[in-house]
């Protein structure tokens, strides 16, 4: 297992800066996901690691080998970086069968025929394409073509795996299955992996470490748990999660020595170790961290339902008072009517508070 290290990396396209300044170490054997909206710089970062783009400045090191350094004149081409690559575009040779698309790179490595056959059969079985071995890409659906690209990566068994939204064209059931297979692949190969996606579920389920990017900058670098529960700034808080985080702008008040956060009808206790500034604060609360009751409870806030959206395993509820609105998430398939009343109570241990000027988490 070997690490990937980027130091002082910057990449621009004319006047457009894609990655502003990036220092990033990916530990040996880690599965790191770069997550962010379109145009945030995540794919550019992956392409720079792969050698498909040259950064303006910086140093790229794979294992103990520097593969790029502008100052030292080092530019190692992609084919000599020992990388396994898979992109959203399938990049399949249209005149080659599934078998040849998967084994082409293996034959160039001069592997034995028995080793190539073993890797081919294993890869085809993992992506459920055993019966399509002799078909051409034009005879496959888009999802099947994507699975061939994944199989090619599996068969290559590189020290470093780079994946750019490899599951985006698969149906929901197969996407779930392939996430499991990619986790197994990473574990079996012990390869240092960089995975690029805009899909939060993929980032949270696959990763050891998540890097959230926006406008060419790293917003947060941490475990999936930390990214979800302890966002370092308001961008991460609002970007991560489905349904989205509830955001309230309110004022801290002192109630008999207890700091209280007040926003319209909503009021709840603030942590004792938090020293709020004078003026407004922004509080964020995940929909699943608001307790809900169908019957009145003392001290709980009465809200009216605006919409009910069952998703199967859970139900998304939109509720409001005279002054505020909020999203609630409840387990199970709930059947209620618009206009029904609920009573809610905030789990204050899960609330994050942000400075409205810097948008930084006050607990950080």
C-alpha positions as CSV (number, residue, x, y, z in Angstrom):
1,X,0.0,0.0,0.0
2,X,1.3,3.4,-0.9
3,X,0.1,7.0,-0.4
4,X,-0.8,9.8,-2.8
5,X,0.4,13.3,-1.9
6,X,-0.4,16.6,-3.5
7,X,1.5,19.7,-2.4
8,X,0.7,23.2,-3.4
9,X,-1.3,22.1,-6.5
10,X,-3.1,24.8,-8.6
11,X,-4.8,24.3,-11.9
12,X,-6.4,26.9,-14.1
13,X,-7.9,27.0,-17.6
14,X,-7.1,30.5,-18.9
15,X,-8.6,32.9,-16.4
16,X,-10.8,30.2,-14.9
17,X,-9.2,28.7,-11.8
18,X,-10.4,25.1,-11.3
19,X,-8.3,24.2,-8.2
20,X,-7.0,27.1,-6.2
21,X,-4.5,25.6,-3.8
22,X,-4.5,22.0,-2.8
23,X,-2.5,20.2,-0.2
24,X,-3.8,16.7,0.2
25,X,-2.4,13.4,1.6
26,X,-4.2,10.2,0.9
27,X,-2.9,7.6,3.3
28,X,-1.8,4.1,2.0
29,X,-4.8,1.9,1.3
30,X,-7.4,4.6,2.1
31,X,-10.6,5.1,0.1
32,X,-10.9,8.9,-0.3
33,X,-13.9,10.4,-2.0
34,X,-13.9,13.9,-3.4
35,X,-17.4,15.3,-3.2
36,X,-18.9,18.5,-4.4
37,X,-21.2,20.3,-6.9
38,X,-20.5,20.6,-10.6
39,X,-17.5,22.8,-11.3
40,X,-16.0,22.5,-7.8
41,X,-12.7,21.1,-9.1
42,X,-13.1,17.5,-8.1
43,X,-12.7,15.9,-11.6
44,X,-9.8,18.2,-12.4
45,X,-8.0,17.0,-9.2
46,X,-8.5,13.4,-10.3
47,X,-7.3,14.1,-13.8
48,X,-4.2,15.8,-12.5
49,X,-3.3,12.8,-10.3
50,X,-3.8,10.6,-13.4
51,X,-1.5,12.7,-15.5
52,X,-4.3,13.6,-18.0
53,X,-3.9,17.3,-17.0
54,X,-0.8,19.2,-16.0
55,X,-1.2,21.5,-13.0
56,X,0.2,25.1,-13.1
57,X,2.1,24.6,-9.8
58,X,2.7,21.9,-7.2
59,X,4.2,18.5,-6.6
60,X,2.4,15.1,-7.1
61,X,3.8,12.0,-5.4
62,X,2.6,8.4,-5.9
63,X,4.2,6.2,-3.3
64,X,7.9,7.1,-3.1
65,X,7.9,8.4,-6.6
66,X,7.4,12.1,-7.7
67,X,5.4,12.0,-10.9
68,X,5.0,15.7,-11.3
69,X,7.1,18.7,-10.3
70,X,7.0,21.8,-12.4
71,X,10.1,23.3,-10.7
72,X,12.2,20.1,-11.2
73,X,10.9,19.4,-14.7
74,X,9.3,16.0,-13.8
75,X,6.3,15.0,-15.8
76,X,5.6,11.2,-15.7
77,X,3.0,10.2,-18.4
78,X,-0.2,8.4,-17.3
79,X,0.9,5.0,-18.6
80,X,3.8,5.0,-16.2
81,X,2.0,5.9,-13.1
82,X,0.6,2.4,-12.3
83,X,-3.0,3.7,-12.1
84,X,-6.3,2.1,-12.7
85,X,-8.7,4.6,-14.3
86,X,-12.5,4.6,-14.8
87,X,-14.5,7.6,-15.9
88,X,-18.2,8.4,-16.4
89,X,-17.6,8.0,-20.1
90,X,-17.0,4.4,-20.7
91,X,-13.9,4.8,-22.9
92,X,-14.5,1.4,-24.5
93,X,-13.0,0.3,-27.8
94,X,-16.0,-0.1,-30.1
95,X,-14.3,-2.6,-32.4
96,X,-13.3,-4.9,-29.5
97,X,-15.4,-7.4,-27.6
98,X,-16.0,-7.1,-23.9
99,X,-13.3,-9.7,-23.4
100,X,-10.7,-7.7,-25.4
101,X,-11.6,-4.4,-23.8
102,X,-11.0,-6.0,-20.3
103,X,-7.8,-7.9,-21.2
104,X,-6.0,-5.5,-23.5
105,X,-4.0,-3.8,-20.8
106,X,-3.3,-7.2,-19.2
107,X,-1.7,-8.5,-22.4
108,X,0.4,-5.4,-22.6
109,X,1.7,-6.2,-19.2
110,X,2.9,-9.6,-20.6
111,X,0.9,-11.6,-18.0
112,X,0.5,-15.3,-18.6
113,X,-2.6,-16.6,-20.4
114,X,-3.8,-18.4,-17.3
115,X,-3.5,-15.3,-15.2
116,X,-5.3,-13.1,-17.7
117,X,-8.2,-15.7,-18.0
118,X,-8.5,-15.9,-14.2
119,X,-8.7,-12.1,-13.8
120,X,-11.1,-11.9,-16.7
121,X,-13.5,-14.5,-15.3
122,X,-13.4,-12.9,-11.9
123,X,-14.1,-9.4,-13.2
124,X,-17.0,-10.6,-15.4
125,X,-18.5,-12.5,-12.5
126,X,-18.3,-9.5,-10.2
127,X,-20.1,-7.2,-12.6
128,X,-22.6,-9.9,-13.7
129,X,-21.5,-9.9,-17.3
130,X,-20.4,-13.5,-17.8
131,X,-22.9,-14.0,-20.7
132,X,-21.7,-10.9,-22.5
133,X,-18.0,-11.8,-22.9
134,X,-18.0,-11.9,-26.7
135,X,-20.4,-9.0,-27.4
136,X,-19.3,-5.6,-28.7
137,X,-20.0,-2.3,-26.9
138,X,-22.7,-1.4,-29.5
139,X,-24.6,-4.5,-28.4
140,X,-24.7,-3.4,-24.8
141,X,-26.9,-1.0,-22.9
142,X,-25.3,2.1,-21.3
143,X,-25.4,0.4,-17.9
144,X,-23.7,-2.7,-19.3
145,X,-21.0,-0.6,-20.9
146,X,-20.3,1.0,-17.6
147,X,-20.0,-2.4,-16.0
148,X,-17.4,-3.4,-18.6
149,X,-15.4,-0.3,-17.6
150,X,-15.6,-1.3,-13.9
151,X,-14.6,-4.9,-14.9
152,X,-11.5,-3.6,-16.7
153,X,-10.5,-1.7,-13.5
154,X,-11.1,-4.8,-11.4
155,X,-8.9,-7.0,-13.7
156,X,-6.0,-4.5,-13.8
157,X,-5.4,-4.6,-10.0
158,X,-3.4,-1.4,-9.8
159,X,-1.8,0.1,-6.7
160,X,-3.8,3.2,-7.2
161,X,-7.4,3.4,-8.3
162,X,-9.0,6.6,-9.7
163,X,-12.7,6.6,-10.3
164,X,-14.8,9.5,-11.7
165,X,-18.5,8.8,-11.1
166,X,-18.3,5.2,-12.3
167,X,-21.8,4.2,-11.2
168,X,-23.7,7.2,-12.5
169,X,-25.3,5.3,-15.5
170,X,-26.4,2.2,-13.6
171,X,-29.9,1.6,-12.3
172,X,-30.6,1.9,-8.6
173,X,-30.5,-1.8,-7.8
174,X,-27.2,-2.4,-9.6
175,X,-25.7,0.8,-8.3
176,X,-26.3,-0.5,-4.7
177,X,-24.7,-3.9,-5.6
178,X,-21.8,-2.3,-7.3
179,X,-21.0,-0.1,-4.3
180,X,-20.7,-3.2,-2.3
181,X,-18.4,-4.8,-5.0
182,X,-16.2,-1.7,-5.1
183,X,-15.8,-1.8,-1.3
184,X,-14.8,-5.5,-1.7
185,X,-12.4,-4.6,-4.5
186,X,-10.7,-1.9,-2.5
187,X,-10.3,-4.2,0.5
188,X,-9.0,-7.1,-1.6
189,X,-6.5,-5.1,-3.7
190,X,-5.5,-2.8,-0.8
191,X,-5.2,-0.1,-3.4
192,X,-5.1,3.6,-2.5
193,X,-8.3,4.9,-4.0
194,X,-9.6,8.3,-5.2
195,X,-13.3,8.4,-6.0
196,X,-15.0,11.4,-7.4
197,X,-18.8,11.9,-7.2
198,X,-21.6,14.3,-6.6
199,X,-23.7,11.5,-5.0
200,X,-23.6,11.9,-1.2
201,X,-24.8,8.3,-0.6
202,X,-21.8,7.0,-2.5
203,X,-19.4,9.3,-0.6
204,X,-20.8,8.4,2.8
205,X,-21.1,4.6,2.2
206,X,-17.8,4.0,0.4
207,X,-15.3,6.3,1.9
208,X,-12.8,6.2,4.8
209,X,-12.2,10.0,4.2
210,X,-14.4,12.5,2.4
211,X,-13.1,15.8,0.9
212,X,-15.8,18.3,0.2
213,X,-14.8,20.9,-2.4
214,X,-16.4,24.1,-3.7
215,X,-15.1,26.6,-6.2
216,X,-11.7,25.0,-6.3
217,X,-11.2,24.9,-2.5
218,X,-11.4,22.2,0.1
219,X,-14.3,23.0,2.4
220,X,-13.7,20.1,4.8
221,X,-11.6,17.0,5.0
222,X,-12.7,14.3,7.4
223,X,-14.5,11.0,8.0
224,X,-18.0,10.5,6.7
225,X,-19.2,10.7,10.3
226,X,-17.5,14.1,10.9
227,X,-18.6,15.5,7.6
228,X,-22.2,14.6,8.3
229,X,-22.5,15.4,12.0
230,X,-19.8,18.1,12.5
231,X,-19.7,20.3,9.3
232,X,-16.9,22.8,9.5
233,X,-18.8,25.5,7.7
234,X,-22.3,26.4,6.4
235,X,-21.6,25.2,2.9
236,X,-20.8,21.6,4.0
237,X,-23.8,21.7,6.4
238,X,-26.2,22.6,3.6
239,X,-24.6,20.5,0.9
240,X,-24.5,17.2,2.8
241,X,-27.7,15.4,3.6
242,X,-31.0,14.4,1.9
243,X,-33.4,15.9,2.9
244,X,-31.4,19.1,3.3
245,X,-30.4,20.5,6.7
246,X,-32.9,22.9,8.4
247,X,-31.3,26.3,8.7
248,X,-32.6,28.9,11.2
249,X,-31.2,32.4,11.8
250,X,-31.9,33.5,15.3
251,X,-30.7,35.3,18.4
252,X,-29.1,33.9,21.6
253,X,-30.9,34.9,24.8
254,X,-30.1,34.5,28.4
255,X,-32.8,32.8,30.4
256,X,-31.8,32.5,34.1
257,X,-28.2,31.7,33.2
258,X,-29.1,29.3,30.4
259,X,-28.3,30.4,26.9
260,X,-31.3,29.9,24.6
261,X,-31.5,30.1,20.8
262,X,-34.6,31.8,19.6
263,X,-36.0,32.0,16.0
264,X,-39.6,32.9,15.7
265,X,-41.7,30.3,17.6
266,X,-38.7,28.0,18.0
267,X,-36.6,28.1,21.2
268,X,-34.1,25.6,22.6
269,X,-31.1,25.5,24.9
270,X,-27.6,26.1,23.6
271,X,-24.5,24.2,24.9
272,X,-22.9,25.6,28.0
273,X,-19.4,25.6,26.4
274,X,-20.5,27.7,23.5
275,X,-19.7,31.3,23.7
276,X,-22.0,33.0,21.2
277,X,-21.2,36.5,19.8
278,X,-23.6,39.3,20.2
279,X,-26.2,39.4,17.4
280,X,-27.6,36.7,15.2
281,X,-26.4,33.1,14.9
282,X,-27.3,30.4,12.3
283,X,-28.4,27.1,13.7
284,X,-28.6,23.9,11.6
285,X,-30.7,20.8,12.5
286,X,-31.0,17.7,10.4
287,X,-34.6,16.6,9.7
288,X,-34.1,13.3,11.5
289,X,-32.9,15.1,14.7
290,X,-36.3,16.7,15.3
291,X,-38.5,14.6,17.5
292,X,-42.1,14.3,16.4
293,X,-45.3,13.5,18.3
294,X,-48.9,13.2,16.9
295,X,-50.2,14.1,20.4
296,X,-49.6,17.3,22.4
297,X,-46.6,17.3,24.7
298,X,-45.8,19.9,27.3
299,X,-43.0,22.2,26.1
300,X,-43.1,20.9,22.5
301,X,-43.8,23.3,19.6
302,X,-47.0,22.8,17.7
303,X,-46.6,22.8,13.9
304,X,-49.0,22.2,11.0
305,X,-48.3,19.8,8.1
306,X,-47.7,21.4,4.7
307,X,-46.8,18.3,2.8
308,X,-46.3,14.5,3.3
309,X,-43.8,12.7,1.0
310,X,-43.5,9.0,1.8
311,X,-40.4,7.4,0.2
312,X,-41.0,3.9,1.4
313,X,-38.6,3.3,4.3
314,X,-39.1,6.9,5.6
315,X,-41.4,9.9,5.2
316,X,-40.4,13.5,4.6
317,X,-42.7,16.0,6.3
318,X,-42.8,19.7,5.6
319,X,-44.3,21.6,8.6
320,X,-44.7,25.2,9.7
321,X,-45.7,27.6,12.3
322,X,-46.8,31.2,11.8
323,X,-43.2,32.4,11.6
324,X,-41.0,29.4,10.5
325,X,-41.0,26.3,8.3
326,X,-39.0,23.1,8.7
327,X,-38.4,19.7,7.2
328,X,-38.9,16.5,9.3
329,X,-37.8,13.0,8.5
330,X,-39.6,10.1,10.1
331,X,-39.0,6.3,9.8
332,X,-41.7,4.3,8.0
333,X,-44.5,5.0,5.6
334,X,-46.6,7.7,7.3
335,X,-50.1,8.6,6.1
336,X,-51.2,12.0,7.3
337,X,-53.1,14.9,5.8
338,X,-52.0,18.4,5.0
339,X,-53.2,20.6,7.8
340,X,-52.8,18.0,10.5
341,X,-51.0,19.1,13.6
342,X,-47.8,17.7,15.1
343,X,-45.7,18.6,18.1
344,X,-41.9,18.8,17.7
345,X,-38.9,19.0,19.9
346,X,-35.3,19.5,18.9
347,X,-32.5,17.1,19.9
348,X,-30.2,19.9,21.0
349,X,-27.1,17.7,21.2
350,X,-27.1,17.5,17.4
351,X,-27.4,21.2,16.6
352,X,-24.5,23.0,14.9
353,X,-24.1,26.8,15.3
354,X,-22.5,29.0,12.7
355,X,-21.2,32.6,12.6
356,X,-23.3,34.4,10.0
357,X,-20.3,36.5,8.8
358,X,-17.6,33.8,8.4
359,X,-20.1,30.9,8.1
360,X,-17.7,28.8,10.2
361,X,-18.9,26.3,12.8
362,X,-18.6,27.8,16.3
363,X,-17.8,24.4,17.7
364,X,-14.8,23.9,15.4
